[in-house]
Each structure stands twice: as C-alpha cells, then as structure tokens.
Amino acid sequence: MRRDSSFNRHHDVILITFLLLLTSQTVFSWKKEEFRNCDQTPFCQRARSRPPGTCNLIASDVIISESGELTAKLLPKHQNQTDTETEIKPLVLSLSVYQDGIVRFKIDEIESKVKKQRFRVPDVIVSQFENTKLWLQSVETKTIDGDVGVSSIVYLSDDYEAVLRHDPFELYVREKKSGDRNRLIAINSHGLFDFEQLREKNDGEEFQERFRSHTDTRPYGPQSISFDVSFYGADFVYGIPEHATSLALKRTKGPNVETSEPYRLFNLDVFEYLHDSPFGLYGSIPFMIGHGKNGRSSGFFWLNAAEMQVDVLGDGWNAESGIELPTKVNRVDTFWMSEAGIVDAFFFVGPGPKDVVRQYTSVTGKPAMPQLFATAYHQCRWNYRDEEDVAQVDSKFDEHDIPYDVLWLDIEHTDGKRYLTWDKVLFPNPEEMQRKLAAKGRHMVTIVDPHIKRDNSYWVHKEASEKGYYVKDANKNDFDGWCWPGSSSYLDMVNPEIREWWAEKLSYENYVGSTPSLYIWNDMNEPSVFNGPEVTMPRDALHHGGIEHRELHNAYGYYFHIGTSNGLLQRENGNDRPFVLSRAFFAGSQRFGAIWTGDNTADWDHLRVSVPMILTLGITGITFSGADVGGFFGNPEPELLVRWYQLGAFYPFFRGHAHQDTKRREPWLFGEKNTERIRNAIRVRYMYLPYFYTLFRESNVTGLPVARPLWMEFPSEEATFNNDEAFLVGSSILVQGVYTKDAKHASVYLPGKESWYDLRTGKAYKGGITHKLEVSEESIPAFQRAGSIIPRKDRFRRSTSQMVNDPYTLVIALNSSKEAEGELFADDGKSYAFTQGSYIHRRFVFSDGKLTSQNLAPASNGKSKFSSDCIVERIILLGYNSGSKSALIEPDSRNAEVELGPLQAHGGHGAAFVTIRKPGVRIADDWTIKIF
C-alpha cells in the first residue's frame, strides 16, 4: 500500500526522534536496567534455587545400539503414578566415542507432549569429525568401588574410559591406569541435572513472561535444561566467551563470593560495556577448559544456541549437600543452565591444553586461512565522509610513511541505510575509488548488516518480502523491528535456502559498485533490534521450521556470517579466500572469518581487558580476533592511543576504529612524536607479518590460537595460570602491555627455564622470574623466546602486496644448549591453491653452529607448486658469542661474511650481534650454513 506524504513525514519525525534518543544514550555508560539478570530470568532463577541431589533420574535399559552407540533411558526413580499432568516421561541418552579421546552425549525427550521437536543446532559440527566415530562393540556393567549400584563402562581410548553410573545417574571419564583411576570430567556428580519437558498449558496456568514493556508468549512453557559439570584436577577454568573480564573465570557462587551473578551467554548489542563483568556481550561459545597444577587440561562443550547462564562454583558451595565424591584431587565445579534445546555435549580429555583446543576444533572446524592483506593493519571510522575523504586519508598514510592495507566504510556510505548500495552524492564512483586503492595494493571493506530496510523501492527488501524470507513474529507476520534504517526486517538465515539466496546478492551483478578488492563487515548481527527486549529480537519470533528464536538466538549472527562468507566465495568462483568480519559469533565462527570485541571505550581499563578477551576467543577457536585500537567510544589521550597501537600491533586482528561522535584520530593527528611512535608500532606488525602468517597457517591446521595464554605453552607453571596482562604470539614472542598512564616501570613474568631476548635491544633476561623493567613511551616490553627462530621482513613498504618479493631476515635466539628452531609458511597469500600443496613450508634448525633449512611441504606436481625467488638477506644470532668471520653455505660451497650488526635494520637499539650478511639463500631451497 502506498503511503501518502503526510504519513511519510510523520514516520520520518518518529524515526529521527527515536534515533536521536538512542544516539544520546551512547554518551553515557551501559544501562544495567535495560538487560536482565539471573533473578529476572525465570529459568536461571529456578535452576539456581535447586539444591544438590535433587535429580532423581536413574539410567536403565543400557545397551549398545546398531549404530555403535551406548543408549539408555533416564527415568525418575520415584514418580507419582496418579498425577498424569506432572508425569515425567523418560529421556533418552546416547553416548558416542570418537578418535582422539572425544565423548559426545545427547539427552532428549523420547516423545514430547506437544507436536514440536526440540531444536538441534545444525551446520556447526564439521563432516570430517563425524567420520572419526568409533563403533562401540561392547559395554561392561559392574559395581565400581565405593558405589552402591552398578555402572556401565565403555572404551574411550587406551588411556581413558567413559562411565555411566545408573543410580543416581552420572556420566564421567576416568583414567584406565591402575590405582585410583582418577576422574577427569563429569556431569551430574552433584545431582543438579534437570530437564523441563515441553507440554501444553494447564487450565489457569500462565506461560507468559514479561520484562519491562515486553511480553514473551512462551507457547510451549518452561523448557530449560540445567546440570553440573566437574573438572577434576583443575584449579582454574577458562573460556565461555564473550565477557569483558579476566582470563581465569572467577567464582560466581558460594561462600565468600562477592557477587552472585552467573556468566551469561546471550548475544546482545551492548555499547560501552563494563570492563569487569560476567554480563554476556556480542557472541557466545559454550566451551570451557579446566586446567590444573599437574599441567593437565580437559574440556567441555555444549552445542546449544539458546540463552545460557554458567556458574563457576566456589569452594564449599555444596558443604551442606552431604554428597561425597570418590576423589581427593582438586576440582572445579560448574553449573550450566540453558533456556531451551537439548543436551548435545562433548568431553575432551586432553591431556594438555593444546590437545583440548585441537580436539574442540576437530569438532567445530579449524580456523579459516586468511588472506595475507587481512593480517596487516586496517583503518576504520564511522564514517569516512565521501570519496574525497577516502582519498585524503589514503594519501596521508603515504605522506607519513605509515603502512596500511585496508580502508573501511561504515553505514553512512549507503543510500539511506540500504545495504549493498552507495550514496550517489557522497560515493558516486565507488569502483574507481576501490581501483585507486587497489593500485597501491590496498583493499576496502564495507559494512553489511542483517536488518533490511522495509522499503518497497529497495530491491533486497522487495525480493525477500515476496519470497517470505524474513523471520516471523509470534503471529507469523514478517517481524518488523527498528534499527539504523528505521523499520526493518531480518533475514531468516538459519534456512540454507535463504543463505544461498543472500550469497547471490554479493555478486558483482547484484552488489553494483563492488570490485574484487572489496570485502565485507557484518555488524549488528546479534541481532540488534533497537525497540526489542534487551535490544534484540523477541524470543517468540519464528524461524524456518517453526523454530522459536529463543532456541537459536546465539547462532543467528553465525548463520548470517556463513551466508556472507559464502557469497564472497561464490563471487570469485571459489578461488579467493573471503574476508568477513563479524561482531556476533558462535561455535564454528572461526571457519568463516574474523571477530572483534565490539564497542569498547577509550580508557585504560578497556585497553587492559582487551587481552583476556582476545585470549579467551583464541582458546575457544576464534583465532582471528582483535579489539578496536584506541577504543570505539570516547577520545583517547595521546598516550593511551600510542599504548593501544603498541599492544594492538600484536593482536591477531589489527584495526583502528572510532565512533562518529569522536574527534578524528588518524595516526598523524597527535603531534610529530606520537605519529612516530604509532608509525613504529604499525611497522613492527609489518616486520613480523611472515611470523604472523606462519602462525595463521598453524592455526588453520591445528586449531591453536595465534595469541596464546602463557599457560598454554607452560602448562605446569602456576604463575602463568591467571596471568592475563601478558600473552604469547605463537610460542616464540611474549608481549606485556602497559596499562596505566605515565608508567615508568612494568612487571613482567618470563616463564620457563630458558632466557628471553628483548625484541628491540636483544638483551637477555632470565626465565622463571618476574622482572621489574623500565619502560618508555617508545615501546612496550616484548621478548623472543630462547630456542626460537623468527622470520621477518625489514623493508618498509606501503602495503603487504609491495612486500611480496622482499628478502627475509631470520632472528635466531639461542637457548642454553646453543640451539634454536622455527618455521616459515609462504604461499600466494590469497587463493586456495595452498590446499592442493602449492606453498612453501620450511623448518629452520640451528645446532652445533650450523643452520639448516628443511622442507616440510609435501611433494606436489608441477601444476600446483608454489615458487618464490625470495632470499634471506640477514641472519642474526642472539646469544652467540663467537669470533667467527665467515660462514660456509652448502650445497653451493660458497662463503658469506659474518660480522657484528644491529638487531633492527632501522633505528636499532642496544648492542651489536653476530650477523651473517647477505647469505642469498632462497627460502624455497634446502641449504645449510655453517659458521666457522
């Protein structure tokens, strides 16, 4: 129906007024009353009120099924046979075993009392994992020492077995070795398991829930699930992002616990979030790692996309329960609560932290291999005004000799917040604008959000509406909510058909003005709904197949991320690696692009908390992540901005970004001295890009994070367990941020028994102790680990594309045995040819005064072989005290000069070090260099 002009004017006034009110809120801090806490969340309140031991389920009918799984029924031990209305129907448990010591178990209703199936989250578990299933052949049933009843035991691996205790119901993994057969991880050890079954409403019963002005119809009533999970041998637990809090999760319930709010997992658009809070932010990954003083780790993952609340229980939380567990080892108990879904959960046995992460990413997928340009520096602002502004910013980077690779455009570049369009006045020639950047090897990213403006003249809306591709409200009409464009609807991306349709919209034919150097940014995809409950979509909104939004909320942004990534993949016929940054995320998001930590603030606390946030993302699979350098909200003082660049240069994802209401803060706007400091910080990132790119390939293969907690590399050092001010880049660089104004000193704990070499000066520091170091505004403390070899590229260029043929420098940091090793990965930096073996992968080993380059790449045919003429121009040895003057290079039988030289090619600091000059060996070849 056509709207008359008076209606349109009235509509515009309402929209402008609403957005002004919304924008004005961003001046102030996060408004706590806008969001629910546990006491305002009925399922959380009910679950938390249950005392230990209330579960009366027992396991019966335990068998090995034809599909090679252990199955059992979970029945109430005592039930009122005359009360049919509250009768609890049996639940079905199935347990599967997979290679590498992974247990998967599911618990669901056998038959629901209503015509609805509980939601099972699709498209998260990778198909390769399903192929690793082990067919169980038999089950052993016996009474385990200390138990009254029997248990069923199945094989897990040579070292572990899974145990299902029948009465009371409990499931755990234990060691098989003789002796105590220590438990590793368990569910329902404390009898807190509860499963609210779907049912019809009784006469006079009220299913509805209300929060502020919003009503949730809850047509299927309470359907929450809760249970306890215990990590045996653990002293700390980590994971379950996203929260702006410490890396080691704090206790949330029990004696002497100051606050009593669980960690919330519920994707929300939260501006200026608090820096030390269990409140849930933009993404959710229900995966937790337990780690202990014995160096052992275990993991738990619950594949469930509904809202969750997780308690980390303090010592003595169950002192009055009377439950005694058959072990004396340390233990961390946790309590998991979800509003809906099923139990589809995994135990990971480790034994080390790297093993747990590898096992988890074997289930949800390894991180995507990014293009080389994406690992460099990105410049963003809401908003660069027009094409002239873009050109000026680009030229200023060159004028000030500051490298960058990507320039970003926020929502104002569009035609009236209609995504996949351009403002014809401000950006009349988008293709030419992109080509000018591409001529310098640079790229552009534009924002594409999931809310679609309800405007019949807008081709995306018109087509989506006609096809019925929008999420529906509780009355089965297209859901209409408010976001940046005003009245908006949201694509139902859980439907693969709609994801495919959306992918087609990113073609050059549909996204007019896009070019091969343009990539995408998915923001607001929690989803953000300005007038919705808690600034998001109502829980009773309906998706494909009758799924309620409450059941898949935390995965909505994930599905939008998939559709966008697939669109860029199809755009280039599968030959170009997509780059898509997403704010919302879920388990498996690592397969589709990068994540950032959202709308942070320009203050020192947010600089500090960025480290544990990024580390937590890394250990839960999201290895390509970063925080907005400088803080999104507010105006950073120059010292804070400099410190943020110095730290951000070591983030896996490195981007400067700012709100439209902030002062411009490009690197050259804070005086010559600060410009120099920021330039140097960005140059550090470009210098170490060969090392970063090698780490991204390691992550792509193993799942290990690029930015790592210290305890991941030093799992037995207690001093590392709750250290989240410092972090490791790979295994070989340690970075310590400076988080206070006017700091003159920094305390740095350097783990391990070997030395660490200052990244700038080469000075050696002893490992295993805390050092109080002087700091200046020129840099933050960063160190190279003794025993490592790190590749660098030392020539300063405008962008990564201009570095492709530059020579390498190898920095060899010798350990106490005068040995070291490292790796280098190189390929074309953009395509998928590396999956066919088209890459260079070298291992460098230094021992007995000789450096050897070994090939780690598989043999490949001529068609897929990657070649490079890049050479090594310098080899620097730290900790090598030799008067040698020459080195012999084999197999060429030629000599190279050995002399003393600086650690840094430009602006070197500190002492001179033994340097092999111009060895001229190719990175693609086998060779040895012997110093004599």
Order of alpha helices (4+ residues) and beta strands (2+ residues): alpha-alpha-beta-beta-beta-beta-alpha-beta-beta-beta-beta-beta-beta-beta-beta-beta-beta-beta-beta-beta-beta-beta-beta-beta-alpha-beta-alpha-beta-alpha-beta-beta-alpha-beta-beta-alpha-beta-beta-beta-alpha-alpha-beta-beta-alpha-beta-beta-alpha-beta-alpha-alpha-beta-alpha-beta-beta-beta-beta-beta-beta-beta-beta-beta-beta-beta-beta-beta-beta-beta-beta-beta
